[in-house]
Amino acid sequence: MTNATSSPVSVLEGLAGLCADLGTELPSAVRLQRLVDLLRQQFACGAVALLRLDDERLRPLAVSGLVGDALGRRFAVAQHPRLAAILARHEVTCFEHDSQLPDPYDGLLDTLVGEPLPVHDCMGVALHLEGRPWGVLTLDALAMGTFGAAARERLARCVPLAEAVVRVARLEQELRTLRMAAAGAPGGLSGGDAAQEPARGVGELEILGESPALARLLHELGVVAASELPVLLLGETGVGKELFARLLHQRSGRRTRPLVHVNCAALPESLAESELFGHVRGAFSGAVSDRPGRFEAAEGGTLFLDEVGELPLSVQAKLLRTLQNGEIQRLGADRPKSVNVRVVAATNRNLREQVASGAFRADLYHRLSVYPVPIPPLRERGSDVLLLAGRFLELNRARLGLRSLRLSPEAQAALRRYPWPGNVRELEHVVSRAALKALSRGVDANAIVTLEPALLDLDALGVAAPALQVPEAAPAPGPAGAPLGEEGPATLREAVDACQRRAIAQALDRHAGNWSQAARTLEVDASNLHKLARRLGLKER
C-alpha cells in the first residue's frame, strides 16, 4: 500500500465531520467505515483496520487499504503477538521498522497483493467500552518514521472519539432491535448491521456474509426463532442447514435446553423408531434395558431432524402423532408419554414430489412445513464467497503453520464466477485442498503463499451443478423394470425414475456391482443410494 501523498489534514478539521455524524442515524457499517477512512487520511498511512474482540479472536469490522477477504478473517489473539501486545495495553503501542514480530496483514495490503510487507511502521491502540476491552485500531505505514511521537500523541487523542463512534453504533443497533421487537419482528438476526450485533458468548455461532440474500434470511429466522412453530429448512446440499438450525435454537426461548441433532439418512430403517422414540426392556432382541430416544433427550429444547425426507413411512406416522399431540410412545411400551420439544427439520429434497410419489406422508409434510425457510445457495450470495474464503484461508494458514495465505486477484475472480453446486462446504474443501497442494509443491512456510486459479482446480470440478448424463439411445426400463413403449414415460415422474435407474445401473456396471464406488461416482451418499435403489425397484426391500 503506498502512503497518501497529500499532507495530513488537521485534527480538528478532519474529526469535525465525524463528530457531526454522531448526531445522525447511519448504518453501523457506514459509520465505522467512515472512521477508518478518516484515520487513514489523517495519518497519511497505507492501511487502517478496526477489529472487535470476540471470544479470544479479533474480527475486522471495517478496513481501509486491505484486500476484500480481510473482513472474513478472524485473528486468534494467541497467534498474533502484535495484536496481543496492542490489546494488552491502555496506551498507544508502536512497532518500529525493525520489529521481529510477524505482521498479521502480511500479503493483505491491497496494493501489495501477495507481497511481504517491506520494512514499515505499525502502531495500534486498544479500545474499551464500559471499562472492558472491546477491540483494537491498527495503522500501518510503508514509510519509515511515519509514526513518530507526534503521530502517537494524535492517535491517543483520537481514542475517546473512536470509542464514542463504536458506542453510538452499538446503541443504534440495540435501539433498532428494540423497535423491531416492539413491532413483533425480533431484530437480533438482522443482517443489515451484523457488524454490531451483540458480542456472542463462548460457543455461539457467527453467520458470515453481507449479501442482501443472507440479510433477508437472517431477518426471517429472527422472526420465527421466538415462536414455537415447527420450521422446515429447505436448501441444496452444503448451504449450512445445520448451522441455521443451531442459530434458530440459540435465538429461541429454548436456548438453555438441549439441541439434539438426528441425521435421518443415517438411521437404519430397522432402528429408526427406537432411536427417535426409545424402547423398553424386551421390546426386541437385544433390548436388555429401557432406553430413552432422541425426543426425550431433547426435552424442553429443540430436535433437529436433518434429511427428514429419508425417514421410513412407518416412522413418519409416529412422528406425525408426536407433532399433533405432543406425545411419544417408546417401542414396546403400553402408555404414551408427553414431551415438550420443538421440531426443526431440514431437507435438500423436493418433499412435494415425494408426497406425490407416495414416499412421504402429505399430512406430515403439512405439519413440518408450517414455516418453510429456503436457504439461498452460495451462487446467489455475491461477494459473500470472498468473505467465506477469507475465513477458510485464515483457518488453513493457522492449521498448516504458514506465515500468510491469500488468493491472487485472478483466483478471487474465479471463485466469484464458479457456480458452487456444493455451496459453502465445497468452498471450504476447495480452499483447504489448494492450500495443501501449495504446501506439497514445496512452498516456503515462512513466505507469503498466494493461491492461483490453477491450484483451486475449479475447471476440473466443472462449471455447473452435478447432473446425471444418460445417452439418448440407452434403453429405459419402466417403473417395474420392463422396457418402456415407443411413446416413452407417461409422466415426468416416470421419466425421472427411468433416468435414475439408468444412471445407477451404469455406475454399478462400471464398478462391478460395488455400491460404495457407484455412490462416489454419482456423488450421492451411499445410504441414500441404497434407499433410492429400493424405491426404484433395483434392490429388494
KESEVEX-806726 format. One line per field, with one value per residue (C-alpha): residue in one letter; x, z, y. Coordinates in Angstrom, 3 decimals. Each point is the difference from the previous one (the first is absolute). Example, Ala and Ser with C-alpha at 12.3 -4.5 7.8 and 13.67 -1.06 7.14 Angstrom:
BEGIN
residu = A  S
x = 12.300  1.370
z = 7.800  -0.660
y = -4.500  3.440
This chain:
BEGIN
residu = M  T  N  A  T  S  S  P  V  S  V  L  E  G  L  A  G  L  C  A  D  L  G  T  E  L  P  S  A  V  R  L  Q  R  L  V  D  L  L  R  Q  Q  F  A  C  G  A  V  A  L  L  R  L  D  D  E  R  L  R  P  L  A  V  S  G  L  V  G  D  A  L  G  R  R  F  A  V  A  Q  H  P  R  L  A  A  I  L  A  R  H  E  V  T  C  F  E  H  D  S  Q  L  P  D  P  Y  D  G  L  L  D  T  L  V  G  E  P  L  P  V  H  D  C  M  G  V  A  L  H  L  E  G  R  P  W  G  V  L  T  L  D  A  L  A  M  G  T  F  G  A  A  A  R  E  R  L  A  R  C  V  P  L  A  E  A  V  V  R  V  A  R  L  E  Q  E  L  R  T  L  R  M  A  A  A  G  A  P  G  G  L  S  G  G  D  A  A  Q  E  P  A  R  G  V  G  E  L  E  I  L  G  E  S  P  A  L  A  R  L  L  H  E  L  G  V  V  A  A  S  E  L  P  V  L  L  L  G  E  T  G  V  G  K  E  L  F  A  R  L  L  H  Q  R  S  G  R  R  T  R  P  L  V  H  V  N  C  A  A  L  P  E  S  L  A  E  S  E  L  F  G  H  V  R  G  A  F  S  G  A  V  S  D  R  P  G  R  F  E  A  A  E  G  G  T  L  F  L  D  E  V  G  E  L  P  L  S  V  Q  A  K  L  L  R  T  L  Q  N  G  E  I  Q  R  L  G  A  D  R  P  K  S  V  N  V  R  V  V  A  A  T  N  R  N  L  R  E  Q  V  A  S  G  A  F  R  A  D  L  Y  H  R  L  S  V  Y  P  V  P  I  P  P  L  R  E  R  G  S  D  V  L  L  L  A  G  R  F  L  E  L  N  R  A  R  L  G  L  R  S  L  R  L  S  P  E  A  Q  A  A  L  R  R  Y  P  W  P  G  N  V  R  E  L  E  H  V  V  S  R  A  A  L  K  A  L  S  R  G  V  D  A  N  A  I  V  T  L  E  P  A  L  L  D  L  D  A  L  G  V  A  A  P  A  L  Q  V  P  E  A  A  P  A  P  G  P  A  G  A  P  L  G  E  E  G  P  A  T  L  R  E  A  V  D  A  C  Q  R  R  A  I  A  Q  A  L  D  R  H  A  G  N  W  S  Q  A  A  R  T  L  E  V  D  A  S  N  L  H  K  L  A  R  R  L  G  L  K  E  R
x = 0.000  1.520  -0.216  -2.316  1.851  -2.129  0.908  -2.069  -3.048  -0.154  -1.390  -2.890  -0.903  0.198  -1.994  -2.687  -1.913  0.197  -1.359  -2.871  -0.760  -0.602  -3.242  -1.168  -1.543  2.182  0.405  2.689  2.176  -0.018  0.801  2.953  1.308  0.018  2.068  2.766  -0.022  0.464  2.815  1.802  -0.230  0.911  3.186  0.896  0.577  -0.421  -2.637  -2.337  -2.094  -2.599  -0.305  -2.382  1.000  -2.261  0.764  3.818  -0.067  0.106  -2.632  0.487  -3.060  1.386  3.252  1.631  2.957  -0.387  -1.309  -3.715  0.285  1.598  -3.483  -0.617  3.138  0.122  3.300  0.595  1.666  2.300  1.364  0.739  2.438  -0.370  -3.757  0.417  2.441  -2.356  -2.966  1.911  0.869  -2.105  2.335  1.099  2.330  2.500  2.120  3.162  1.082  2.474  -2.543  0.382  -3.648  -1.990  -2.536  -3.571  -0.594  2.934  -1.166  -3.366  0.667  -2.055  2.875  2.583  -2.118  1.825  3.226  1.653  -0.301  3.272  1.682  -2.754  -1.520  -2.959  -1.965  -3.251  -2.106  -2.572  -3.556  -2.068  -3.737  -1.383  3.494  0.422  2.132  -2.150  2.590  2.908  0.868  3.083  1.888  2.747  2.261  2.587  2.227  2.341  -0.409  -3.664  -1.105  2.215  -0.771  -2.433  -1.984  -0.251  -1.281  -2.602  -1.210  -0.299  -2.190  -2.168  -0.732  -2.921  -1.670  0.524  -1.515  -2.922  -0.614  0.003  -2.316  -2.473  0.019  -0.728  -2.776  -1.608  -0.056  -1.527  -2.639  -0.822  -0.337  -2.422  -2.064  -0.283  -0.863  -2.743  -1.341  -0.057  3.121  3.030  3.061  2.792  0.721  -0.378  2.767  0.065  2.175  1.540  3.252  -1.601  -1.966  0.559  3.215  -0.585  0.694  2.363  -1.307  -2.510  -0.168  1.048  -1.629  2.475  -1.227  -1.318  -2.152  -3.658  -1.032  1.641  -1.369  -3.536  0.528  1.346  -2.895  -2.476  1.689  -0.152  -3.749  -0.632  2.634  -2.124  -3.045  -0.723  -0.902  1.628  2.481  0.982  3.393  0.234  3.217  2.596  2.668  2.794  -1.912  0.271  -3.441  1.373  1.694  -3.262  -1.867  2.481  -0.424  -3.780  0.399  2.487  -2.312  -3.111  -1.409  1.295  3.667  0.874  -1.444  1.479  0.261  0.000  1.092  -1.318  1.309  -3.032  1.931  2.420  -2.695  -0.340  -3.634  -0.265  1.212  -1.454  -3.074  2.053  2.536  -2.657  -2.524  1.987  -0.857  -0.704  1.781  -0.952  -1.523  2.218  2.939  2.919  -2.123  1.416  -1.052  -2.261  1.472  -1.306  -0.101  1.080  -3.319  0.470  3.634  -1.235  -2.615  -0.618  2.273  0.189  0.190  1.678  -1.032  2.568  -0.915  -3.516  -1.078  1.951  -2.198  -1.850  -3.770  -0.618  1.989  -1.637  -3.363  1.319  1.740  -3.289  -1.703  2.715  -0.355  -3.770  -0.319  3.390  0.242  2.416  -0.246  3.128  0.279  -1.640  -1.580  -3.704  -0.507  0.956  2.162  -0.307  2.988  0.683  2.200  0.192  0.723  2.204  0.368  2.194  0.169  1.694  -2.799  -3.262  -2.419  -3.004  1.267  0.530  -3.562  -1.253  1.979  -1.193  3.474  -0.994  -3.240  -1.991  -1.330  3.530  1.255  -2.646  0.827  3.733  -0.311  -2.010  2.857  2.249  3.272  1.971  3.757  1.652  2.800  3.472  -0.222  -2.808  2.008  2.328  3.196  -0.726  2.119  3.111  -0.803  -0.483  3.189  1.837  -1.225  1.165  3.335  0.746  -1.052  2.301  2.847  -0.112  -0.547  2.949  2.344  0.351  1.131  -2.729  -2.529  -1.981  -1.715  1.308  -2.398  -0.517  -0.885  -2.494  -1.634  -0.125  -1.755  -2.607  -0.661  -0.324  -3.634  0.796  -2.314  1.346  -0.417  1.923  1.194  1.525  1.674  1.582  1.332  1.307  1.969  1.357  1.016  1.722  1.969  1.159  0.947  2.107  1.742  0.604  1.717  2.677  -1.062  1.876  -2.196  1.728  -0.915  -3.332  -1.880  -2.263  -2.587  -0.423  -2.991  1.944  0.321  -3.744  -0.576  -3.537  0.089  0.323  -3.087  -2.101  -1.995  -3.462  -1.730  0.501  -2.515  -0.440  0.624  -1.537  0.396  -3.240  0.355  0.207  -3.050  -2.209  -1.673  -3.494  -1.232  0.137  3.262  -1.655  0.947  -2.140  -2.096  0.935  -2.017  2.268  -1.044  -3.505  0.945  2.971  0.417  0.332  2.535  2.094  -0.194  1.078  2.952  1.069  -0.259  2.240  2.586  0.158  0.200  2.824  1.945  -0.396  1.145  3.036  1.002  -0.906  -2.975  1.835  -2.654  2.477  2.033  -3.194  -1.195  3.284  -0.312  -3.570  1.034  -2.684  0.139  0.201  -2.946  -2.117  0.942  -1.170  -3.325  -0.476  0.798  -2.615  -2.615  0.818  -0.264  3.706  0.441  -2.247  -1.400
z = 0.000  -0.953  2.473  -0.628  -1.803  1.366  3.338  3.011  0.627  3.357  2.949  0.561  -3.674  -0.634  3.039  -0.260  -2.604  2.121  3.009  -2.131  -0.996  3.649  -0.128  -3.184  -0.244  -2.264  -0.685  2.340  -2.848  -1.609  3.283  0.750  -3.574  0.179  3.159  -1.559  -3.254  1.972  2.106  -3.105  -1.458  3.298  0.454  -3.721  0.403  -2.128  1.934  2.993  1.570  2.756  1.660  2.725  2.665  -0.187  1.983  -0.060  -3.692  -1.673  -2.683  -2.609  -0.172  -2.305  -1.978  -2.370  -2.137  0.505  -2.458  -0.014  1.585  3.109  1.393  -0.007  1.976  3.744  1.752  3.034  2.567  1.186  -3.545  -0.725  2.500  -1.375  0.488  3.435  1.041  -1.176  1.786  3.275  0.391  0.637  -1.855  -3.638  -0.956  -2.782  -1.815  -1.537  -3.511  1.285  2.176  -0.318  0.899  -3.010  -1.500  -0.214  -3.261  -1.954  -3.595  0.660  -0.995  -3.090  -2.010  1.094  -0.808  1.015  0.807  3.423  1.803  -0.439  2.949  1.384  3.022  1.903  2.985  1.684  3.054  1.955  0.261  3.155  0.691  3.540  1.308  -1.956  -3.110  -3.130  -2.772  -1.702  -2.622  -2.101  -2.413  -2.457  -1.978  -2.570  0.541  2.962  2.557  -0.795  3.527  2.089  3.419  -1.465  -1.872  3.125  1.975  -2.680  0.030  3.797  -0.330  -2.574  2.289  1.936  -3.265  -1.526  3.103  -0.233  -3.628  0.936  2.965  -2.147  -2.630  2.655  1.606  -3.413  -0.653  3.421  -0.686  -3.392  1.681  2.578  -2.688  -2.022  3.097  0.886  -3.532  0.427  -2.068  2.157  -1.443  1.597  -3.294  -2.356  -2.565  -0.770  2.999  0.757  0.868  3.118  1.231  3.718  0.807  -0.014  2.913  -0.177  -2.468  -1.631  -3.762  -2.461  -3.419  -2.376  -2.919  -1.061  -3.030  -0.214  -0.386  3.310  1.717  -1.021  1.263  3.367  0.411  -0.763  2.489  2.571  -0.480  0.405  2.674  2.837  -1.019  0.772  -3.597  -1.729  -2.599  -3.242  -1.364  -3.765  -1.959  -2.122  1.543  1.614  0.639  3.782  1.048  3.263  0.764  -0.447  2.101  2.814  -0.407  0.249  3.249  1.475  -0.725  1.354  3.495  0.172  -0.291  3.497  -0.731  -2.253  -3.779  -1.259  -3.576  -1.843  -3.455  -1.353  -3.046  2.275  2.058  -0.883  -0.904  2.600  2.815  -1.008  2.247  3.032  -0.580  -0.139  2.559  2.195  1.094  3.126  1.168  -2.046  -2.858  -2.427  0.028  1.638  1.905  3.409  1.701  -0.433  -2.277  -0.641  -3.582  -1.554  0.780  3.720  -0.247  -1.464  2.735  0.357  -2.933  -3.753  -2.114  -3.366  -2.578  -2.786  -3.353  1.287  -3.429  0.622  2.898  -0.616  -0.405  3.161  2.072  -1.761  1.451  3.573  -0.600  -1.191  3.205  2.086  -1.881  0.384  3.632  1.586  0.960  -0.718  0.691  0.525  -2.055  2.034  2.554  0.876  0.738  -1.812  1.609  -0.390  -1.357  -0.410  -3.068  -2.933  -3.313  -2.643  -3.153  -3.072  -3.430  -3.357  -1.705  -1.517  2.589  -2.145  -2.660  2.646  1.219  -3.572  -0.416  3.334  1.583  2.560  1.905  -1.070  3.514  1.465  -2.729  0.881  3.708  -0.558  -2.513  2.178  -0.576  -2.922  -0.254  -3.261  0.453  -2.962  -1.809  0.055  -3.657  0.978  2.801  -2.083  1.742  3.014  -1.774  0.570  3.673  0.557  -1.938  2.289  3.019  -1.464  -1.052  3.544  1.460  -2.389  0.551  3.737  -0.490  -2.398  1.844  -2.912  0.352  -2.310  -2.389  -2.519  -3.409  -3.124  -1.722  -2.759  2.581  1.617  -3.383  -0.597  3.326  -0.892  -3.416  1.160  0.667  3.169  -0.334  3.372  1.544  3.145  0.745  -3.473  0.398  3.271  -1.640  -3.044  2.149  2.301  -2.950  -1.768  3.140  0.367  -3.683  0.364  3.044  -1.731  -2.890  2.322  0.830  2.840  3.112  1.008  -3.267  -1.109  -1.759  -2.782  -1.428  -3.774  -2.032  -1.060  3.645  0.546  -2.861  -0.607  -3.667  1.015  2.174  -2.915  -0.383  0.751  2.729  -0.228  -2.263  -1.141  -3.756  -1.819  -3.733  -1.921  -1.547  3.349  0.608  2.800  2.281  1.171  3.586  0.566  -1.907  -3.358  -3.149  -0.779  -3.100  -2.926  1.385  3.091  3.613  0.633  2.660  0.947  3.151  -2.020  -2.279  2.990  1.517  -3.292  -0.253  3.561  -0.650  -3.042  1.826  2.971  -2.256  -2.045  3.149  1.399  -3.299  -0.024  3.521  -0.231  2.310  2.763  1.534  1.922  -3.113  -1.985  2.650  -0.275  -3.787  0.257  2.761  2.437  3.488  -0.052  2.393  -2.143  -3.115  1.604  0.976  -3.462  -1.604  2.175  -0.935  -3.694  0.260  -0.626  3.417  2.147  3.077
y = 0.000  3.334  2.800  2.906  2.785  2.839  1.547  -1.077  2.113  1.726  -1.912  2.407  0.295  -3.733  -1.043  2.667  -1.995  -3.140  1.900  1.257  -3.609  -0.877  1.950  -1.712  -3.464  -2.135  -3.715  -1.297  -1.253  3.465  1.739  -2.261  0.173  3.793  -0.253  -2.130  2.024  3.214  -1.444  -1.212  3.495  1.659  -2.037  -0.281  -3.739  -3.099  -1.934  0.365  -2.752  -0.037  -3.422  -1.152  -2.509  -3.032  -3.158  0.433  0.881  3.394  0.495  2.771  2.258  2.699  0.192  2.464  -1.007  -3.768  -2.612  -0.806  -3.449  1.560  0.634  -3.747  -0.855  -0.537  0.658  -2.203  2.266  -2.798  -0.459  3.686  1.559  3.533  -0.033  -1.576  2.739  2.762  -1.557  -0.402  3.707  3.103  2.350  0.149  -2.850  0.613  -2.576  1.385  -0.884  -2.597  -1.876  -3.778  -0.712  -1.339  2.391  -1.408  1.875  -1.444  -0.444  1.665  3.628  0.726  1.514  -2.567  -3.022  -3.159  1.842  0.128  3.289  1.890  1.664  2.184  1.713  -1.383  1.272  -0.791  0.583  -1.971  1.329  -0.462  0.237  0.036  -0.674  -3.226  -0.691  0.340  -0.306  1.741  2.621  -0.768  2.274  -1.002  2.359  -1.040  3.035  -0.305  2.729  0.657  -0.780  2.226  1.455  2.564  -2.683  -2.140  2.963  0.774  -3.613  0.090  3.107  -1.809  -2.953  1.595  0.986  -3.450  -1.578  2.413  -0.995  -3.693  0.653  1.952  -2.757  -2.595  2.061  0.587  -3.739  -0.666  2.653  -1.539  -3.387  1.405  1.713  -3.199  -2.026  2.485  -0.388  -3.782  -0.696  -0.837  1.690  -1.943  -1.788  2.924  -0.123  3.729  0.846  -3.351  1.765  1.383  -2.976  -0.625  -1.812  -3.735  -2.253  -2.930  -2.562  2.329  0.068  2.639  0.076  1.581  2.106  3.371  -0.843  1.099  -3.665  -0.907  3.102  -0.969  -3.539  1.156  2.390  -2.786  -2.308  2.775  0.221  -3.722  -0.762  1.386  -2.049  -3.643  -0.857  -2.974  1.243  -1.736  1.094  -0.488  0.183  -1.710  -2.165  2.002  3.245  -0.393  -1.211  -1.399  3.329  1.905  -2.561  0.559  3.750  -0.344  -1.920  2.471  2.938  -1.728  -0.178  -3.585  0.993  -1.260  -3.446  -2.722  0.116  -3.590  -0.706  -3.068  -0.914  -1.835  -1.245  -1.880  -1.748  -3.694  -0.630  -2.777  2.281  3.374  -0.292  -1.037  2.792  2.711  -1.211  -2.417  -3.527  -2.019  -3.091  -3.045  2.019  -1.906  -2.346  1.783  2.552  -0.910  3.249  3.012  2.648  3.531  1.244  3.277  1.702  -0.566  1.121  3.298  0.602  3.718  0.754  -0.531  -3.156  0.536  -2.607  0.272  -1.593  -0.636  -1.235  -3.222  -1.170  -3.294  0.303  -2.023  2.506  2.946  -1.071  0.068  3.314  1.481  -1.103  1.642  3.280  -0.096  -1.086  0.650  -3.682  -2.821  -3.701  -2.025  -3.156  -2.776  2.376  -0.067  3.681  3.194  2.674  3.775  1.911  3.711  0.269  2.398  -1.690  1.587  -2.107  0.359  -1.567  0.473  -1.915  1.197  -1.377  0.890  -2.381  -2.665  0.535  -0.408  -3.229  -1.387  0.033  2.644  0.478  3.045  0.652  -0.075  2.305  2.587  -0.317  0.490  2.808  2.372  2.445  -1.004  1.957  -0.270  0.487  1.747  -1.861  1.532  1.068  2.416  1.628  2.189  1.083  -2.207  -2.630  2.152  0.635  -3.721  -0.726  2.432  -1.948  -3.331  1.504  1.158  -3.364  -1.853  2.458  -0.722  -3.747  -0.394  2.373  2.442  3.588  1.278  -1.538  1.984  -0.070  1.649  2.450  -2.588  -2.658  2.375  0.562  -3.760  -0.547  2.600  -1.569  -3.588  -1.111  -2.034  -3.006  -1.199  3.477  1.024  -3.523  -0.241  3.401  -1.117  -3.164  1.900  2.456  -2.722  -2.187  2.916  0.883  -3.609  -0.153  3.132  -1.456  -3.334  1.811  1.326  3.551  1.653  0.059  3.261  1.698  1.440  -2.795  1.249  -2.381  0.281  -1.293  -3.105  -1.083  0.432  -2.447  1.256  -1.007  -3.642  0.363  1.233  3.198  -1.312  -1.918  -3.765  -1.676  -3.566  -0.184  -2.984  -0.705  0.375  -3.437  -1.794  -2.208  1.355  -2.523  0.830  0.273  -3.751  -0.506  -0.871  1.978  2.992  0.182  2.196  2.902  0.206  0.613  1.240  2.576  2.160  -2.074  -3.198  1.676  1.075  -3.477  -1.564  2.379  -0.821  -3.746  0.272  2.107  -2.374  -3.060  1.533  0.945  -3.520  -1.539  2.282  -1.068  -3.697  0.301  1.924  2.279  2.200  0.811  0.546  2.489  1.929  0.113  1.294  2.445  -1.165  -1.447  -3.819  -0.447  2.344  -1.985  -3.251  1.581  1.479  -3.364  -1.709  2.576  -0.428  -3.784  -0.615  -1.616  -2.116  1.746
